[in-house]
Amino acid sequence: MEALEVDSGERQEGVFGGVMNLIQKLGNSVALLAIGWMLELTGYLPGAAIQSPATLTGLRVMVSWVPVVLLIAACLAAAAFPITRRIHRSLVTRADEMRAARAAAGQAGA
């Protein structure tokens, strides 16, 4: 958020919160839809006391390897945006300086 404030001069927490909420809702919707698809794909039989070996294998893959692959993809995506403590501290300092300068200019103009 500080990077955007330094670039634009404005705080954007509301926009970030709204976008994050939208992404979470879309993700939940896609996940629920995908569960149905995956159960159908694995040959799951609702209400059956015993499932086929292929179905059990498919379910094991769905609850183990799929999350692992998605987690690795998320880590790679996060690594594409490296922010160190030093960079963040610098951005916070610059944002604080900009806010102080705007406040001083506002007091001088009043």
C-alpha positions in Angstrom: 0.0 0.0 0.0 2.8 2.3 0.8 4.2 1.9 -2.7 1.0 3.0 -4.3 0.8 5.9 -1.8 4.3 7.0 -2.8 3.4 6.8 -6.5 0.0 8.4 -6.4 0.1 10.4 -3.2 -3.2 8.8 -2.0 -4.1 6.0 0.4 -6.0 3.2 -1.2 -7.0 0.8 1.6 -10.6 0.7 0.6 -9.8 -0.3 -3.0 -7.4 -3.1 -1.7 -10.0 -4.3 0.7 -12.7 -4.4 -2.0 -10.5 -6.2 -4.5 -9.3 -8.7 -1.9 -13.0 -9.4 -0.9 -14.0 -9.9 -4.6 -11.0 -12.3 -5.2 -11.9 -14.3 -2.1 -15.5 -14.6 -3.1 -14.6 -15.6 -6.7 -12.0 -18.1 -5.3 -14.6 -19.7 -3.0 -17.1 -20.0 -5.9 -14.6 -21.6 -8.2 -13.5 -24.0 -5.5 -17.0 -25.1 -4.8 -17.6 -25.6 -8.5 -14.3 -27.5 -8.9 -15.2 -29.8 -6.0 -18.3 -31.0 -7.9 -16.3 -31.4 -11.1 -13.5 -33.3 -9.4 -16.0 -35.7 -7.7 -17.6 -36.4 -11.0 -14.3 -36.8 -12.7 -13.1 -39.3 -10.1 -16.3 -41.4 -10.5 -17.5 -40.7 -6.9 -20.9 -42.3 -6.3 -22.9 -40.3 -3.7 -24.4 -42.5 -1.0 -22.2 -45.6 -1.9 -20.7 -47.3 1.1 -17.7 -48.4 -0.9 -16.0 -46.4 -3.6 -13.9 -47.8 -6.4 -10.1 -47.9 -6.1 -9.8 -45.4 -9.0 -12.2 -43.0 -7.1 -10.2 -43.3 -3.9 -7.0 -42.6 -5.8 -8.6 -39.6 -7.5 -9.8 -38.3 -4.2 -6.3 -38.8 -2.6 -4.7 -36.9 -5.5 -7.4 -34.1 -5.2 -6.7 -33.5 -1.5 -2.9 -33.9 -1.5 -1.2 -33.2 -4.8 -3.5 -30.6 -6.2 -3.1 -28.3 -3.1 0.7 -28.9 -3.2 0.9 -27.8 -6.9 -1.3 -24.8 -6.2 0.8 -23.8 -3.2 4.0 -24.0 -5.3 2.3 -21.9 -7.9 1.4 -19.3 -5.3 4.9 -19.3 -3.9 6.3 -18.7 -7.4 3.8 -15.9 -8.0 4.8 -14.3 -4.6 8.5 -14.6 -5.5 7.9 -12.5 -8.6 7.2 -9.6 -6.2 10.1 -9.5 -3.8 9.7 -7.0 -1.1 12.4 -7.0 1.6 12.1 -5.4 5.1 14.5 -2.7 3.9 12.4 -1.8 0.8 9.3 -1.7 2.9 10.9 0.5 5.6 12.1 2.8 2.8 8.6 3.0 1.4 7.0 3.7 4.8 9.6 6.5 5.4 8.9 8.1 2.1 5.1 7.9 2.6 5.5 9.4 6.1 7.6 12.2 4.7 5.1 12.9 1.9 2.2 13.1 4.5 4.2 15.4 6.7 5.0 17.7 3.7 1.3 17.8 2.7 0.3 18.6 6.3 2.9 21.4 6.5 1.7 22.8 3.2 -1.9 22.7 4.4 -1.0 24.5 7.6 1.0 27.1 5.7 -1.9 27.8 3.3 -4.5 28.1 6.1 
